[in-house]
Amino acid sequence: MSNVSVGARWCSWAPYFLSMLRIIAAFLFVQYGSAKLLAFPATIMPGGGTVQVTSLPGFAGTLELVGGALLLLGLFTRPVAFVLSGEMAAAYFMAHARGGFWPVLNGGVPAVIFCFVWLYISAAGPGPWSIDALLRGSVGQSE
């Protein structure tokens, strides 16, 4: 087998890796929303418990839970990912940036990573393993 065919074969998996990135990132993202709103799998709020849905953290938790679930399924992927990217940018600047320049020190690494993963997904799409692809009739095919 030549290097070209190995490289071509590896590259042919790119759409499926895109789907895997979306699914795994959404699975992790949903946990932030469920922890804020439902205290599941554990409470993460200062002082324990859950947030009020009508508060800013409650609104963020709702976006994370509902938007993350939509991304996990790959439904309305591009607009949802774009909105969630903006949510993570706002979260970073509202909650983390005031703690200093370095995200590793101000606790903002997850917000930065999610911001750019969702921005990429909003441009690249959901990949072939998604409800969006199923509705387009292109499941198992490159986008």
Secondary structure as a PSIPRED ss2 file (coil, helix, strand):
# PSIPRED VFORMAT (PSIPRED V4.0)

   1 M C   1.000  0.000  0.000
   2 S C   1.000  0.000  0.000
   3 N H   0.000  1.000  0.000
   4 V H   0.000  1.000  0.000
   5 S H   0.000  1.000  0.000
   6 V H   0.000  1.000  0.000
   7 G H   0.000  1.000  0.000
   8 A H   0.000  1.000  0.000
   9 R H   0.000  1.000  0.000
  10 W H   0.000  1.000  0.000
  11 C H   0.000  1.000  0.000
  12 S H   0.000  1.000  0.000
  13 W C   1.000  0.000  0.000
  14 A H   0.000  1.000  0.000
  15 P H   0.000  1.000  0.000
  16 Y H   0.000  1.000  0.000
  17 F H   0.000  1.000  0.000
  18 L H   0.000  1.000  0.000
  19 S H   0.000  1.000  0.000
  20 M H   0.000  1.000  0.000
  21 L H   0.000  1.000  0.000
  22 R H   0.000  1.000  0.000
  23 I H   0.000  1.000  0.000
  24 I H   0.000  1.000  0.000
  25 A H   0.000  1.000  0.000
  26 A H   0.000  1.000  0.000
  27 F H   0.000  1.000  0.000
  28 L H   0.000  1.000  0.000
  29 F H   0.000  1.000  0.000
  30 V H   0.000  1.000  0.000
  31 Q H   0.000  1.000  0.000
  32 Y H   0.000  1.000  0.000
  33 G H   0.000  1.000  0.000
  34 S H   0.000  1.000  0.000
  35 A H   0.000  1.000  0.000
  36 K H   0.000  1.000  0.000
  37 L H   0.000  1.000  0.000
  38 L H   0.000  1.000  0.000
  39 A C   1.000  0.000  0.000
  40 F C   1.000  0.000  0.000
  41 P C   1.000  0.000  0.000
  42 A C   1.000  0.000  0.000
  43 T C   1.000  0.000  0.000
  44 I C   1.000  0.000  0.000
  45 M C   1.000  0.000  0.000
  46 P C   1.000  0.000  0.000
  47 G C   1.000  0.000  0.000
  48 G C   1.000  0.000  0.000
  49 G C   1.000  0.000  0.000
  50 T C   1.000  0.000  0.000
  51 V C   1.000  0.000  0.000
  52 Q C   1.000  0.000  0.000
  53 V C   1.000  0.000  0.000
  54 T C   1.000  0.000  0.000
  55 S C   1.000  0.000  0.000
  56 L H   0.000  1.000  0.000
  57 P H   0.000  1.000  0.000
  58 G H   0.000  1.000  0.000
  59 F H   0.000  1.000  0.000
  60 A H   0.000  1.000  0.000
  61 G H   0.000  1.000  0.000
  62 T H   0.000  1.000  0.000
  63 L H   0.000  1.000  0.000
  64 E H   0.000  1.000  0.000
  65 L H   0.000  1.000  0.000
  66 V H   0.000  1.000  0.000
  67 G H   0.000  1.000  0.000
  68 G H   0.000  1.000  0.000
  69 A H   0.000  1.000  0.000
  70 L H   0.000  1.000  0.000
  71 L H   0.000  1.000  0.000
  72 L H   0.000  1.000  0.000
  73 L H   0.000  1.000  0.000
  74 G C   1.000  0.000  0.000
  75 L C   1.000  0.000  0.000
  76 F C   1.000  0.000  0.000
  77 T H   0.000  1.000  0.000
  78 R H   0.000  1.000  0.000
  79 P H   0.000  1.000  0.000
  80 V H   0.000  1.000  0.000
  81 A H   0.000  1.000  0.000
  82 F H   0.000  1.000  0.000
  83 V H   0.000  1.000  0.000
  84 L H   0.000  1.000  0.000
  85 S H   0.000  1.000  0.000
  86 G H   0.000  1.000  0.000
  87 E H   0.000  1.000  0.000
  88 M H   0.000  1.000  0.000
  89 A H   0.000  1.000  0.000
  90 A H   0.000  1.000  0.000
  91 A H   0.000  1.000  0.000
  92 Y H   0.000  1.000  0.000
  93 F H   0.000  1.000  0.000
  94 M H   0.000  1.000  0.000
  95 A H   0.000  1.000  0.000
  96 H H   0.000  1.000  0.000
  97 A H   0.000  1.000  0.000
  98 R H   0.000  1.000  0.000
  99 G H   0.000  1.000  0.000
 100 G C   1.000  0.000  0.000
 101 F C   1.000  0.000  0.000
 102 W C   1.000  0.000  0.000
 103 P H   0.000  1.000  0.000
 104 V H   0.000  1.000  0.000
 105 L H   0.000  1.000  0.000
 106 N H   0.000  1.000  0.000
 107 G C   1.000  0.000  0.000
 108 G C   1.000  0.000  0.000
 109 V H   0.000  1.000  0.000
 110 P H   0.000  1.000  0.000
 111 A H   0.000  1.000  0.000
 112 V H   0.000  1.000  0.000
 113 I H   0.000  1.000  0.000
 114 F H   0.000  1.000  0.000
 115 C H   0.000  1.000  0.000
 116 F H   0.000  1.000  0.000
 117 V H   0.000  1.000  0.000
 118 W H   0.000  1.000  0.000
 119 L H   0.000  1.000  0.000
 120 Y H   0.000  1.000  0.000
 121 I H   0.000  1.000  0.000
 122 S H   0.000  1.000  0.000
 123 A H   0.000  1.000  0.000
 124 A H   0.000  1.000  0.000
 125 G C   1.000  0.000  0.000
 126 P C   1.000  0.000  0.000
 127 G C   1.000  0.000  0.000
 128 P C   1.000  0.000  0.000
 129 W C   1.000  0.000  0.000
 130 S C   1.000  0.000  0.000
 131 I H   0.000  1.000  0.000
 132 D H   0.000  1.000  0.000
 133 A H   0.000  1.000  0.000
 134 L H   0.000  1.000  0.000
 135 L H   0.000  1.000  0.000
 136 R H   0.000  1.000  0.000
 137 G C   1.000  0.000  0.000
 138 S C   1.000  0.000  0.000
 139 V C   1.000  0.000  0.000
 140 G C   1.000  0.000  0.000
 141 Q C   1.000  0.000  0.000
 142 S C   1.000  0.000  0.000
 143 E C   1.000  0.000  0.000
